[in-house]
Amino acid sequence: MIARRVGWLLTLIVALAFVRPAAAYLKIGTLVGSKIVPIKWTAQPVQYFITNREVPGVTASELQSAVQRAFQTWAEVPSATIQPAQWKGFTGTDPFTTDSLSEIGFLSRPDLDRVLASTTYEVNESTGEVLASDIFFNTAFDWSVSPGGDSSRFDLQSIAVHELGHFFGLYHSLLGETELQANGGRKVLAKESVMFPIAYPRGNIDDRALKADDIAGISDTYGTDQFKHETGSISGRVTLNGSGVFGAHVVAVNQTTGVMISGFSLDAQGRFVIAGLKPGIYVVRAEPIDDADLTSFFSSDTVVNINFKAGYLDRLVAVPAGGSSAQIEVKVSGK
């Protein structure tokens, strides 16, 4: 039986966290029988269609070119086994139509006044195989494909790179800093991951390029054998007064390069794993999820502990190639 499943089933994402011991990132998953399996394309190269609809400033052909460049960004990750996607042509079918084809295009959704774009999946309920994935870009916003960006419009290629991260099974990273606005929204000041859930302001094109956290995340799912042999991981717990902290954001910072890769503590014991780390010495920090909407990471009924102060592990951590550090405990204090 085939069914359309929304890509951000967060209760399933949380359950995925420790199905695979090396899972360092929030993954999108689906339920097959009693088992949760990650969203992953087994048949490659993936094929897609572009909905033949234009918007002011962007033709359907320009949309196709921007999407193809975004696909190429993920395919060029040397530590992942993603093949370049194949464009199969234009279609009159809108995205989010259950037809076992991947359609990408513009849709008018003025009711989603804070959603620039969105991704869904069509999977085989019996096997969990991904059959198709659709992406829509919201015409309630103004779009640009200008090579240098347009200060009055959002950059289509940048948002496409983010949505294709979802397309390939990644969820959100918390490596970013925002400023709360008077309207309740947040303005991004800086970020170290394309998969941060909030986009840069109009005109910014920085998210056309992946960051270390994005590369580690996609390589955790589609990694080459070389990637697995040459990188290591950090695992442990985040605790508050001896008890595990669920939902802590844990960041590993390479002391030499300053590169940051992050994960989350995703069970009642506060356990976490951060994989895809280059061998070296790391500083480890745990912090509450307080710089983005919690629903960008978990379902609204998930109880996440944010009532603690950010804290550091009291020692440096050595990460070996092809292995894991010794188990660590990051102790945080209450606010």
ChimeraX attribute file (.defattr): number of C-alpha atoms within 10 A of each C-alpha:
attribute: neighborCount
match mode: 1-to-1
recipient: residues
	/A:1	7
	/A:2	17
	/A:3	14
	/A:4	19
	/A:5	18
	/A:6	17
	/A:7	24
	/A:8	25
	/A:9	18
	/A:10	23
	/A:11	17
	/A:12	20
	/A:13	26
	/A:14	24
	/A:15	18
	/A:16	23
	/A:17	26
	/A:18	16
	/A:19	13
	/A:20	11
	/A:21	13
	/A:22	20
	/A:23	21
	/A:24	27
	/A:25	29
	/A:26	24
	/A:27	29
	/A:28	29
	/A:29	29
	/A:30	28
	/A:31	16
	/A:32	14
	/A:33	11
	/A:34	6
	/A:35	13
	/A:36	17
	/A:37	22
	/A:38	23
	/A:39	23
	/A:40	18
	/A:41	19
	/A:42	11
	/A:43	11
	/A:44	12
	/A:45	13
	/A:46	19
	/A:47	17
	/A:48	21
	/A:49	22
	/A:50	26
	/A:51	23
	/A:52	19
	/A:53	18
	/A:54	15
	/A:55	15
	/A:56	9
	/A:57	12
	/A:58	18
	/A:59	14
	/A:60	17
	/A:61	15
	/A:62	16
	/A:63	27
	/A:64	23
	/A:65	15
	/A:66	22
	/A:67	25
	/A:68	19
	/A:69	19
	/A:70	25
	/A:71	23
	/A:72	16
	/A:73	16
	/A:74	24
	/A:75	17
	/A:76	13
	/A:77	18
	/A:78	14
	/A:79	20
	/A:80	22
	/A:81	18
	/A:82	23
	/A:83	16
	/A:84	18
	/A:85	19
	/A:86	14
	/A:87	16
	/A:88	12
	/A:89	12
	/A:90	18
	/A:91	15
	/A:92	12
	/A:93	17
	/A:94	20
	/A:95	26
	/A:96	24
	/A:97	15
	/A:98	18
	/A:99	14
	/A:100	18
	/A:101	19
	/A:102	25
	/A:103	26
	/A:104	27
	/A:105	28
	/A:106	22
	/A:107	19
	/A:108	12
	/A:109	16
	/A:110	12
	/A:111	9
	/A:112	11
	/A:113	10
	/A:114	12
	/A:115	15
	/A:116	21
	/A:117	21
	/A:118	22
	/A:119	21
	/A:120	22
	/A:121	26
	/A:122	25
	/A:123	21
	/A:124	18
	/A:125	17
	/A:126	12
	/A:127	14
	/A:128	21
	/A:129	20
	/A:130	22
	/A:131	20
	/A:132	23
	/A:133	31
	/A:134	27
	/A:135	25
	/A:136	23
	/A:137	24
	/A:138	22
	/A:139	18
	/A:140	17
	/A:141	17
	/A:142	18
	/A:143	26
	/A:144	24
	/A:145	21
	/A:146	16
	/A:147	9
	/A:148	11
	/A:149	20
	/A:150	17
	/A:151	12
	/A:152	13
	/A:153	18
	/A:154	23
	/A:155	29
	/A:156	25
	/A:157	28
	/A:158	25
	/A:159	26
	/A:160	27
	/A:161	26
	/A:162	29
	/A:163	27
	/A:164	22
	/A:165	23
	/A:166	24
	/A:167	27
	/A:168	21
	/A:169	23
	/A:170	28
	/A:171	26
	/A:172	23
	/A:173	25
	/A:174	26
	/A:175	22
	/A:176	18
	/A:177	17
	/A:178	17
	/A:179	13
	/A:180	12
	/A:181	9
	/A:182	7
	/A:183	6
	/A:184	7
	/A:185	14
	/A:186	18
	/A:187	15
	/A:188	19
	/A:189	11
	/A:190	12
	/A:191	20
	/A:192	20
	/A:193	24
	/A:194	29
	/A:195	28
	/A:196	23
	/A:197	19
	/A:198	24
	/A:199	21
	/A:200	23
	/A:201	15
	/A:202	16
	/A:203	17
	/A:204	18
	/A:205	21
	/A:206	14
	/A:207	23
	/A:208	19
	/A:209	16
	/A:210	20
	/A:211	18
	/A:212	16
	/A:213	25
	/A:214	26
	/A:215	20
	/A:216	26
	/A:217	29
	/A:218	23
	/A:219	21
	/A:220	22
	/A:221	22
	/A:222	19
	/A:223	20
	/A:224	15
	/A:225	11
	/A:226	12
	/A:227	21
	/A:228	18
	/A:229	13
	/A:230	15
	/A:231	20
	/A:232	23
	/A:233	24
	/A:234	26
	/A:235	20
	/A:236	18
	/A:237	26
	/A:238	30
	/A:239	23
	/A:240	17
	/A:241	10
	/A:242	11
	/A:243	13
	/A:244	22
	/A:245	29
	/A:246	24
	/A:247	28
	/A:248	27
	/A:249	24
	/A:250	29
	/A:251	21
	/A:252	23
	/A:253	20
	/A:254	22
	/A:255	15
	/A:256	9
	/A:257	10
	/A:258	11
	/A:259	16
	/A:260	20
	/A:261	29
	/A:262	29
	/A:263	28
	/A:264	31
	/A:265	28
	/A:266	26
	/A:267	17
	/A:268	13
	/A:269	16
	/A:270	21
	/A:271	24
	/A:272	32
	/A:273	25
	/A:274	27
	/A:275	28
	/A:276	30
	/A:277	30
	/A:278	19
	/A:279	18
	/A:280	17
	/A:281	17
	/A:282	24
	/A:283	18
	/A:284	24
	/A:285	21
	/A:286	27
	/A:287	20
	/A:288	20
	/A:289	21
	/A:290	13
	/A:291	15
	/A:292	20
	/A:293	13
	/A:294	16
	/A:295	11
	/A:296	17
	/A:297	24
	/A:298	21
	/A:299	17
	/A:300	12
	/A:301	8
	/A:302	15
	/A:303	11
	/A:304	17
	/A:305	14
	/A:306	19
	/A:307	15
	/A:308	18
	/A:309	13
	/A:310	19
	/A:311	17
	/A:312	17
	/A:313	16
	/A:314	12
	/A:315	11
	/A:316	13
	/A:317	21
	/A:318	17
	/A:319	22
	/A:320	19
	/A:321	18
	/A:322	17
	/A:323	17
	/A:324	20
	/A:325	15
	/A:326	12
	/A:327	13
	/A:328	17
	/A:329	18
	/A:330	20
	/A:331	21
	/A:332	21
	/A:333	12
	/A:334	10
	/A:335	8
